[in-house]
Amino acid sequence: MILYPVVILAGGLAVRLRPITEEIPKALVEVGGEPFIVHQLRLLYSRGIRNVIISAWYLGEMIREFIGDGSRFGMQVQYVFDGEKALGTAGAVRKALGFIDGPFFVLNGDTYFPCDFAAIQTYFELCAQSGLMTVNYNQMDWHDSNVEFKDGEIIRHDKQNRDALMQHVDAGLALFDPIAFAHLPEGQSADLMDVFQKLLAEGKLLGYEEQQRFYEVGSFSGLKELDMLLSENPDRFLAG
């Protein structure tokens, strides 16, 4: 099975990790003795991904200089840069469409998710919708729940107005058909949340509950947790 390309959203300012990210982008923050992006790419390769597009803005050239063309990871890595101003998560994806000719994954730049990419892609293809959001059941309250998920469907997704019906969390991995971004003018700033809300309102957003939880390095607590796990065994989540 040939897996879709993955767009990694690595353009954020990473203000929550200051002062670490004052001189380096979040992708290059050290985790388990290596820059985080190294662990991301190794994980993606182990799960069958061979084509990655890194969407960057803040200190993005440092990422390209370090990673290069991806050949040392066994994959092709390409880059797309926002430009003078940040395009937001959806605007960045819209610009990345020039590198893509079909459906694709979108992975948050601070997310480490040892999930089954092939199973998620198979589900997406069977259901034939425009978008898919992966979610985790937040039983242990290890993250802020922001999704109401029932009977295999996403009912609501809201990061601001949370309530007790929201027992799942957006896991930081999505899958889209390019048509989901057709309404966005190229070069215009836009947020991925708005794309999700549009698809949800149109009944075109799938939900996929993944049992394996995700990890993140967007906060100091998340960074500490993943650093501890990968310092003990950098290969612990790699498949194969």
C-alpha positions in Angstrom: 0.0 0.0 0.0 1.4 3.4 -1.0 0.7 5.9 1.7 -0.2 9.5 1.1 2.3 12.3 1.6 2.5 14.0 5.0 2.5 17.8 5.3 4.2 18.8 8.6 3.1 22.1 9.9 6.4 23.5 11.3 5.9 27.2 10.9 4.8 28.3 14.3 6.6 30.8 16.6 6.6 28.2 19.5 6.1 31.0 22.1 5.2 28.4 24.8 8.7 27.0 24.6 10.6 30.3 25.0 13.4 30.9 25.7 14.4 27.6 24.0 12.9 28.7 20.7 14.2 32.2 20.6 17.1 31.0 18.4 15.9 27.7 17.0 12.5 26.5 15.6 10.5 24.1 17.6 11.3 21.3 15.1 15.0 21.5 16.2 14.3 21.4 19.9 16.3 18.5 21.4 14.3 15.5 22.5 16.0 12.3 23.6 19.3 13.6 22.4 18.3 14.6 18.9 16.2 17.4 17.3 12.5 16.6 17.5 12.1 16.6 13.7 14.5 13.6 13.5 12.2 11.5 15.7 9.2 12.6 13.7 10.7 11.6 10.4 12.1 8.3 11.7 8.6 7.5 13.1 6.9 8.3 9.8 9.4 6.2 7.9 8.8 3.2 10.2 5.0 3.6 9.5 5.4 3.5 5.8 5.6 7.2 4.8 8.0 8.1 2.1 7.0 11.6 1.0 7.0 14.6 3.4 6.4 18.3 2.8 7.6 20.5 5.6 5.7 23.8 5.8 7.8 26.3 7.6 8.0 30.0 8.4 9.7 31.0 11.7 13.4 30.1 11.3 12.4 27.6 8.7 15.6 27.7 6.7 17.3 26.1 9.8 15.1 23.1 9.3 16.0 22.8 5.6 19.7 23.2 6.3 19.6 20.4 8.9 17.3 17.9 7.2 18.2 18.4 3.6 16.3 16.4 1.0 15.5 13.6 3.4 17.6 10.9 1.7 19.3 10.0 5.0 15.9 9.1 6.4 15.0 7.0 3.3 12.3 9.5 2.2 11.8 12.6 0.0 11.5 15.8 2.0 10.4 19.0 0.3 9.8 22.5 1.7 7.3 25.2 1.3 7.7 28.6 3.1 4.9 31.0 4.1 6.8 34.1 2.9 7.0 37.4 4.6 3.9 36.9 6.7 2.6 33.8 8.5 -0.2 32.2 6.5 -1.8 30.3 9.5 -2.2 26.5 9.5 -4.8 26.3 6.7 -3.1 29.0 4.6 0.2 27.0 4.9 -1.5 23.8 3.7 -3.1 25.7 0.8 0.3 26.8 -0.3 1.6 23.2 0.0 -0.9 21.9 -2.5 1.5 22.7 -5.3 3.5 19.7 -4.2 0.5 17.4 -3.9 -1.7 15.7 -6.5 -4.1 13.8 -4.3 -5.2 13.2 -0.7 -2.6 13.8 2.0 -2.0 13.7 5.8 -1.4 16.9 7.8 0.6 16.5 11.0 1.1 19.2 13.6 4.8 20.2 13.9 4.9 19.4 17.6 3.0 16.1 17.4 4.6 12.6 17.8 1.9 10.1 16.9 2.8 6.4 16.7 -0.5 5.5 15.0 -1.4 3.2 12.2 -1.3 5.5 9.2 -2.3 2.7 6.8 -5.4 1.9 8.7 -6.4 5.6 8.9 -5.8 6.0 5.1 -7.9 2.8 4.4 -10.8 4.2 6.5 -10.6 7.5 4.7 -10.7 5.8 1.3 -13.6 3.6 2.2 -15.7 6.5 3.5 -14.9 8.8 0.6 -15.2 12.2 2.4 -13.2 15.4 2.1 -11.5 15.4 5.5 -10.7 13.2 8.5 -9.7 14.1 12.1 -8.0 11.6 14.3 -9.0 11.7 18.0 -7.9 10.1 21.2 -10.3 9.2 24.1 -9.1 11.4 26.9 -9.9 9.0 29.7 -7.0 10.0 32.0 -7.3 13.8 31.3 -3.7 14.0 30.1 -4.8 16.8 27.7 -7.6 19.3 27.3 -10.5 17.6 25.6 -11.9 19.5 22.7 -14.0 17.0 20.7 -17.4 15.5 21.2 -17.2 12.2 19.5 -20.1 9.7 19.4 -20.9 6.5 17.5 -17.9 7.1 15.3 -18.8 10.7 14.4 -17.4 14.0 15.3 -20.3 16.1 16.8 -18.4 19.2 17.8 -14.8 20.4 17.8 -14.1 23.5 19.9 -10.9 24.5 21.6 -12.5 27.5 23.4 -15.9 26.3 24.7 -15.3 23.0 26.3 -17.8 21.0 28.3 -18.4 17.5 29.8 -19.6 16.0 26.6 -16.2 16.5 25.1 -14.2 13.4 26.2 -11.9 13.2 23.2 -9.0 15.3 22.0 -7.8 16.2 18.5 -4.7 14.1 18.1 -2.9 16.5 15.7 -3.1 14.3 12.6 -5.7 14.9 9.8 -6.3 13.6 6.3 -7.7 15.7 3.5 -8.7 15.7 -0.1 -7.3 18.9 -1.7 -10.9 20.0 -2.4 -11.2 20.8 1.3 -9.0 23.8 0.6 -10.4 24.9 -2.7 -12.3 27.8 -1.2 -9.2 29.4 0.2 -7.4 32.0 -2.0 -3.7 31.2 -2.2 -1.6 33.5 -0.1 -4.4 34.3 2.3 -4.0 33.6 6.0 -6.4 31.0 7.4 -6.7 28.6 10.3 -7.2 24.9 10.0 -9.9 25.1 12.7 -12.1 27.0 10.2 -11.6 24.2 7.6 -12.6 21.6 10.1 -15.7 23.6 11.0 -16.7 24.1 7.4 -16.4 20.4 6.7 -18.2 19.5 9.9 -21.1 21.8 8.9 -21.3 20.2 5.5 -21.2 16.6 6.8 -17.9 16.0 5.1 -15.6 15.5 8.2 -14.8 11.9 9.3 -13.6 11.0 12.8 -11.2 8.2 13.5 -10.6 7.1 17.1 -7.0 5.9 17.5 -6.3 3.8 20.6 -2.6 4.8 20.6 -2.2 8.2 22.3 -0.3 11.0 20.8 2.6 12.9 22.4 3.5 16.6 21.9 6.4 18.9 22.4 4.4 22.2 22.2 4.5 22.6 26.0 7.3 22.1 28.6 5.3 19.3 30.2 4.8 17.5 26.9 8.5 18.0 26.0 9.6 16.6 29.3 7.4 13.5 29.0 8.5 12.6 25.5 12.2 13.4 26.2 12.1 10.9 29.1 10.5 8.2 26.9 12.8 8.6 24.0 15.9 9.0 26.1 15.2 5.6 27.6 14.7 4.1 24.2 14.6 6.2 21.0 13.2 3.3 19.0 10.4 2.4 21.4 7.6 3.6 19.1 9.1 2.6 15.8 7.3 -0.1 13.8 9.1 -3.0 12.2 
